[in-house]
Amino acid sequence: MPGPGTPRPDDVVDQPAEVQFEAFLDEHRAALAACLDGLSEEQVRVRLVPSRTTLLGLVKHAAFVERVWFGEAVTGRSRAELGIEAGPDESFVLHEDDTIAGVREAHRRACEDSRRAVAGLGLDDVLPGNRRGPLPLRWVYLHVLRELAQHCGHADVLREQLLDGRAG
């Protein structure tokens, strides 16, 4: 999942902040995508909590997050133009044709598009934004990192429940 040549967080301690942000984002992107490893199509769709949250839904939602924050907020394109759901709740909805392979690929493409969207931008560059209005890239990075970290935690708990208490 990390882009070509993307370093790990431990490798960027003395690097510029932009490099550090990208390393931490890529680590969390990869961890979330890996939550589907070794599971069946049925397992990744199991709802273990009252909400729509499933492992497959988390990765599908993460692709939506990438499109919102690096597509909409960075480029100023609308959600309709980007071909994504109007709101976050809908991004968890699984359709019959959503598969592990398809959702992984959509997530991978969204992450690649995100990297391209910010190439050449600085952390203090102000982006067109979304409904919040203009935002600095630094804020977008922090927001996405917070969201990915939260969803990685959700995925860890769901996998543990699916695997009968075994970490994995």
C-alpha positions as CSV (number, residue, x, y, z in Angstrom):
1,M,0.0,0.0,0.0
2,P,2.7,2.6,0.7
3,G,3.9,4.4,-2.3
4,P,7.2,3.6,-4.0
5,G,10.1,4.5,-1.7
6,T,7.8,5.6,1.1
7,P,9.8,5.2,4.3
8,R,8.5,3.8,7.6
9,P,7.8,6.2,10.5
10,D,10.9,5.0,12.4
11,D,13.0,5.9,9.4
12,V,12.0,9.6,9.2
13,V,12.7,10.9,12.7
14,D,15.2,13.5,11.2
15,Q,13.2,14.2,8.0
16,P,11.0,17.2,7.2
17,A,7.5,17.2,8.6
18,E,5.9,16.5,5.2
19,V,7.9,13.2,4.9
20,Q,6.9,12.3,8.5
21,F,3.2,12.9,7.8
22,E,3.3,10.8,4.6
23,A,5.1,7.9,6.4
24,F,2.6,7.9,9.3
25,L,-0.4,8.1,6.8
26,D,1.0,5.3,4.7
27,E,1.6,3.1,7.8
28,H,-2.1,3.5,8.8
29,R,-3.4,3.1,5.2
30,A,-1.5,-0.2,5.0
31,A,-2.7,-1.4,8.4
32,L,-6.3,-0.7,7.6
33,A,-6.0,-2.5,4.2
34,A,-4.4,-5.4,6.0
35,C,-7.4,-6.0,8.3
36,L,-8.9,-8.0,5.4
37,D,-5.9,-10.4,5.1
38,G,-6.7,-14.0,5.5
39,L,-10.5,-13.6,5.9
40,S,-13.3,-14.8,3.7
41,E,-15.8,-12.6,1.8
42,E,-18.4,-13.6,4.4
43,Q,-16.2,-12.8,7.4
44,V,-15.4,-9.2,6.2
45,R,-19.1,-8.5,6.0
46,V,-20.1,-9.7,9.4
47,R,-21.6,-7.0,11.6
48,L,-20.5,-7.4,15.2
49,V,-21.7,-4.0,16.4
50,P,-25.0,-2.3,16.1
51,S,-23.7,0.2,13.5
52,R,-22.9,-0.6,9.8
53,T,-19.3,-1.0,10.8
54,T,-17.7,-4.1,9.2
55,L,-14.1,-4.8,8.2
56,L,-14.9,-4.4,4.5
57,G,-17.0,-1.3,5.3
58,L,-14.0,0.2,7.2
59,V,-11.7,-0.1,4.1
60,K,-14.5,1.1,1.8
61,H,-15.0,4.1,4.1
62,A,-11.2,4.8,4.2
63,A,-11.3,5.1,0.4
64,F,-14.2,7.6,0.8
65,V,-12.1,9.5,3.4
66,E,-9.2,9.7,1.0
67,R,-11.5,11.1,-1.7
68,V,-13.1,13.6,0.6
69,W,-9.9,15.0,2.1
70,F,-7.5,14.7,-0.7
71,G,-9.9,15.0,-3.6
72,E,-12.6,17.4,-2.4
73,A,-10.6,19.5,0.1
74,V,-7.3,19.7,-1.9
75,T,-8.7,20.0,-5.5
76,G,-12.0,21.7,-4.7
77,R,-13.9,19.1,-6.8
78,S,-17.4,18.2,-5.5
79,R,-18.3,14.8,-4.2
80,A,-20.6,14.3,-7.2
81,E,-17.6,15.1,-9.5
82,L,-15.5,12.6,-7.5
83,G,-18.2,9.9,-7.8
84,I,-18.4,9.4,-4.0
85,E,-21.3,9.3,-1.5
86,A,-22.7,12.5,-0.1
87,G,-21.9,11.6,3.5
88,P,-19.8,9.3,5.6
89,D,-22.6,7.1,6.8
90,E,-23.4,6.0,3.2
91,S,-19.7,5.1,2.7
92,F,-20.0,2.1,5.0
93,V,-22.9,0.6,3.1
94,L,-21.9,-2.6,1.4
95,H,-23.4,-3.6,-2.0
96,E,-23.6,-7.1,-3.4
97,D,-20.8,-6.4,-5.8
98,D,-18.4,-5.1,-3.1
99,T,-15.6,-7.7,-2.7
100,I,-12.3,-7.8,-0.9
101,A,-10.4,-7.4,-4.1
102,G,-12.6,-4.6,-5.4
103,V,-12.6,-2.6,-2.2
104,R,-8.9,-3.0,-1.8
105,E,-8.3,-1.8,-5.3
106,A,-10.6,1.2,-4.8
107,H,-8.7,2.0,-1.6
108,R,-5.3,1.6,-3.2
109,R,-6.3,3.9,-6.1
110,A,-7.7,6.5,-3.7
111,C,-4.4,6.5,-1.8
112,E,-2.4,6.9,-5.0
113,D,-4.7,9.8,-6.0
114,S,-4.2,11.4,-2.6
115,R,-0.4,11.3,-3.0
116,R,-0.7,12.9,-6.4
117,A,-3.0,15.6,-5.2
118,V,-0.6,16.8,-2.5
119,A,2.6,16.4,-4.5
120,G,4.5,19.7,-4.4
121,L,2.3,21.2,-1.7
122,G,3.6,22.4,1.6
123,L,2.1,21.8,5.0
124,D,1.1,25.5,5.3
125,D,-0.5,25.7,1.9
126,V,-4.2,26.6,2.2
127,L,-6.5,24.3,0.2
128,P,-9.9,25.2,-1.2
129,G,-11.4,22.9,1.5
130,N,-14.8,21.4,1.7
131,R,-17.8,22.5,3.7
132,R,-15.5,23.8,6.4
133,G,-13.9,26.2,4.0
134,P,-10.2,26.7,3.2
135,L,-7.9,24.6,5.3
136,P,-4.1,24.2,5.6
137,L,-2.7,20.9,4.3
138,R,-1.2,20.3,7.8
139,W,-4.8,20.2,9.2
140,V,-6.0,17.8,6.5
141,Y,-3.1,15.4,7.2
142,L,-3.8,15.5,10.9
143,H,-7.5,14.9,10.4
144,V,-7.0,12.0,8.1
145,L,-4.4,10.5,10.4
146,R,-6.8,10.8,13.3
147,E,-9.5,9.1,11.3
148,L,-7.3,6.3,10.0
149,A,-5.9,5.6,13.5
150,Q,-9.4,5.4,14.9
151,H,-10.6,3.0,12.2
152,C,-7.4,0.8,12.6
153,G,-8.5,0.4,16.2
154,H,-12.0,-0.5,15.2
155,A,-10.6,-3.1,12.7
156,D,-8.3,-4.6,15.4
157,V,-11.3,-5.2,17.7
158,L,-13.5,-6.6,14.9
159,R,-10.8,-9.0,13.8
160,E,-10.3,-10.1,17.3
161,Q,-14.0,-10.8,17.7
162,L,-14.1,-12.7,14.3
163,L,-11.1,-14.8,15.3
164,D,-12.6,-15.8,18.7
165,G,-10.3,-13.6,20.8
166,R,-7.1,-14.3,19.0
167,A,-5.2,-11.2,18.0
168,G,-4.5,-10.9,14.4
